[in-house]
Amino acid sequence: MNTLLLLFSLSLSIIPFTLCVPNPSRILSSSSSSPVLDINGDKVQAGPNYFILPVIRGKGGGLYPSNVKQHNSTCPRDIIQETDEVQQGLPVVFTRLDAKKDVVRVSTDVNVRFYTPTICARETIWKLGAYDDKLKQYFVVTGGVEGNPGPKTVGNWFKIEKFGSDYKFVFCPTVCKFCKVICKDVGVFMKDGVRFLALSDTPFKVMFKKTF
């Protein structure tokens, strides 16, 4: 019995985001969900590059990867919002769960990867990081895996949801039918003047601007 309890405790420490059951009302099929639109009213596609920009002016700019909290990594792991609203950050590329379909739709699982032509190009996929005990916070970081949906990659999938007339990111993956996961909005966590991407009760309201 003690051995079973130890294995169960270890499994929770390895996969800290498998804590609660997702709300079934939030799970929509790709055929019934509407397409995500960019600032020009065009459908957001998997493959092209898009800037993720804040809707609210005066509260920072776009997003980019950096090493602020995590100094022991060659590639940047933290996801930071630019402090200057005119700075658009780095563009991202979306990958759909169904790679054969191009249009990114609301309430469907996607991978998000920063587009950067460096040695870290495949190291910039978003994922939910381990729980930060000191800050009592889950951060969205890079270092995820693209594709391969299942229990081992459940932390790498996010959804784009409607938020009024705009959009927000939500962590509530449905790529694993039997996994129990956190379902929470993605927002901004402030620490020492730095704006980190993190799970939050206050969503980060965003829009999408196509680059090329």
C-alpha positions in Angstrom: 0.0 0.0 0.0 2.8 2.4 0.9 4.4 1.7 -2.5 1.2 2.5 -4.3 0.8 5.8 -2.4 4.4 6.7 -3.3 3.9 6.0 -7.0 0.6 8.0 -7.0 2.4 11.0 -5.3 5.2 10.8 -7.9 2.8 10.8 -10.8 1.2 14.0 -9.5 4.5 15.7 -9.1 5.5 14.7 -12.7 2.2 15.9 -14.3 1.1 18.8 -12.0 -1.6 20.0 -14.4 -3.7 16.8 -14.2 -5.9 17.9 -11.3 -9.5 18.5 -12.3 -12.0 17.4 -15.0 -12.6 19.7 -17.9 -16.1 21.2 -18.3 -17.8 19.2 -21.1 -19.8 22.3 -22.2 -16.5 23.9 -23.3 -15.6 21.0 -25.6 -16.9 21.6 -29.1 -16.3 19.6 -32.3 -14.2 21.3 -35.0 -17.1 21.1 -37.4 -19.4 23.1 -35.1 -17.0 25.8 -34.0 -16.5 29.0 -35.8 -13.1 30.0 -37.4 -10.8 32.4 -35.5 -10.4 35.7 -37.4 -7.4 38.0 -37.6 -7.6 41.8 -37.4 -8.5 42.0 -41.1 -11.4 39.6 -40.7 -9.6 36.8 -42.5 -9.6 33.2 -41.1 -6.5 32.4 -39.0 -4.6 29.5 -40.7 -2.3 26.8 -39.4 1.1 27.4 -40.9 1.4 31.2 -41.5 2.9 33.5 -38.9 0.8 35.7 -36.6 1.5 38.3 -34.0 -0.5 37.9 -30.8 -1.3 41.4 -29.7 -3.2 42.8 -26.7 -6.6 44.4 -27.5 -6.4 46.8 -24.6 -4.0 49.7 -25.4 -1.5 50.9 -22.8 -0.9 47.6 -21.2 2.1 46.2 -23.1 2.8 44.8 -26.5 3.2 41.4 -28.1 4.8 38.2 -26.7 8.3 36.8 -27.0 10.4 34.0 -25.3 13.1 35.0 -22.8 15.0 33.6 -19.9 14.0 35.7 -16.8 13.1 33.1 -14.2 14.8 30.2 -15.8 18.6 30.8 -16.2 19.7 27.2 -16.6 18.4 26.7 -20.2 20.2 27.4 -23.5 16.9 28.2 -25.2 14.5 30.8 -23.7 11.7 29.2 -21.6 9.7 32.1 -20.1 7.0 33.8 -22.2 7.0 37.5 -21.7 4.8 40.4 -22.9 6.6 43.4 -24.3 6.3 46.4 -21.9 6.1 48.8 -24.9 2.8 48.5 -26.8 4.4 49.4 -30.1 6.6 46.3 -29.8 4.9 43.3 -31.5 7.1 40.6 -30.0 7.8 37.4 -32.1 5.1 35.9 -34.3 3.7 32.4 -33.7 2.7 29.5 -35.8 -0.4 27.4 -35.0 -0.6 23.7 -35.5 -4.0 22.0 -35.4 -4.8 18.7 -33.8 -5.9 17.6 -37.3 -2.9 18.6 -39.4 -4.9 18.1 -42.6 -7.1 21.0 -41.8 -5.8 24.6 -42.3 -8.3 26.8 -40.5 -7.9 27.4 -36.8 -11.2 27.2 -35.0 -12.5 28.4 -31.7 -12.5 25.8 -28.9 -10.2 23.3 -30.7 -6.8 22.1 -29.5 -3.8 23.8 -31.1 0.0 23.9 -30.5 1.5 27.4 -30.4 5.1 27.9 -31.5 7.2 31.0 -31.7 8.6 31.5 -35.2 12.4 32.1 -34.8 15.0 31.0 -37.3 17.6 30.0 -34.7 18.9 26.8 -33.1 16.0 27.0 -30.7 13.3 27.0 -33.5 11.8 23.8 -32.3 12.2 24.6 -28.6 9.7 27.4 -28.6 6.4 25.4 -28.4 4.1 26.6 -25.6 3.4 24.2 -22.7 2.1 24.5 -19.2 5.0 24.6 -16.8 5.3 22.9 -13.5 3.6 24.6 -10.5 5.8 27.3 -9.0 5.5 26.8 -5.3 7.2 30.0 -4.4 4.9 32.2 -6.5 1.8 29.9 -6.2 1.4 30.0 -9.9 1.3 28.0 -13.1 3.3 29.7 -15.9 3.0 29.1 -19.6 6.5 28.4 -20.9 8.3 27.0 -24.0 9.8 23.6 -24.4 6.7 21.7 -25.5 6.4 19.1 -28.2 4.5 19.7 -31.4 1.8 17.1 -32.4 1.7 13.6 -31.0 -1.6 14.2 -29.0 -1.9 12.0 -25.9 -1.3 11.8 -22.2 2.4 12.6 -22.5 1.8 15.8 -24.5 -1.4 17.0 -22.9 0.3 20.0 -21.4 1.3 21.3 -24.9 -2.2 22.0 -26.2 -4.2 25.3 -25.8 -7.5 26.6 -27.1 -8.5 30.0 -28.5 -11.9 31.1 -27.2 -14.2 34.0 -28.0 -14.0 36.8 -25.4 -16.6 39.3 -26.3 -15.8 40.4 -29.8 -12.1 39.4 -29.3 -10.3 36.3 -28.2 -8.4 34.7 -25.3 -6.3 31.6 -24.8 -7.5 28.9 -22.5 -5.6 25.9 -21.2 -8.2 23.1 -21.3 -6.8 20.3 -23.5 -9.0 17.5 -24.8 -6.4 15.5 -26.6 -6.5 12.8 -23.9 -10.0 11.3 -23.3 -9.1 9.9 -19.9 -6.8 12.6 -18.5 -8.0 15.0 -15.9 -6.8 18.5 -16.5 -6.9 22.1 -15.3 -9.3 24.3 -17.2 -8.3 27.9 -16.8 -7.8 31.1 -18.8 -4.3 32.3 -19.8 -3.5 35.8 -18.5 -0.6 37.9 -17.4 1.3 37.6 -14.1 3.3 40.6 -13.0 6.6 40.2 -11.1 9.2 42.9 -10.7 7.8 44.8 -13.6 7.9 41.8 -15.9 4.7 40.5 -17.5 4.8 36.7 -17.6 2.2 34.6 -19.5 0.5 32.4 -16.9 -2.8 30.8 -15.9 -5.1 33.4 -14.5 -8.6 34.4 -13.4 -8.2 37.4 -15.6 -7.9 36.5 -19.3 -5.4 38.2 -21.6 -7.7 39.6 -24.3 -5.9 39.2 -27.7 -6.1 39.7 -31.4 -4.1 38.2 -34.3 -2.1 40.0 -36.9 -0.8 38.1 -39.9 2.8 38.7 -40.8 3.5 36.7 -44.0 
